[in-house]
């Protein structure tokens, strides 16, 4: 039996297969790993790129000291609306990840602690990857953490390799966590931090 969020994901994947990077929401285990050891009590902002139906958002909402320090950027207007209904104390905007720096300025969020991402980098065209990487390069001052995940089966794809290589060039070698077997499909978490 499909959960409501699984139905949302499946319907979205069937309607917009090229724009959907997943067919199921991230598991609780993967969601917890994405924010593990990120200090959400220090007053710094956390940005979530591509929150989808909100499994990671739920973990953040349960641990963040000040909900006004959260900004979610979701391209799918349906998902953005759903998250705003579920988490009215958090700010989720319908927008594109490449413009996150402007969204942060508009929200008055200056001090950034972390960026977590559910974006499907392995399936994003190089031009879109590059736009997001330029944004990360702008926002990731020393100490800021960036975490994302890739499905295990995506590891050898040229676009996935390209993304990891470009990120390693800018931010140094990433830490890899996982695989998270209890996720559909299994996934690896990548973590970069600018020194």
Secondary structure, DSSP 8 states (H G I E B T S, - for coil): ---HHHHHHHHHHHH-GGG---SS---HHHHHHHHTT---SSS-EEEEE--TT-HHHHHHHHH-S-GGGEEEEES-HHHHHHHHHH-TTSEEEE--GGGHHHHHHHHT---EEEEEE---GGGS-HHHHHHHHHHHHHH--TT-EEEEEEEGGGTTSHHHHHHHHHHHHHH---EEEEEE-SSSS-EEEEEEE--
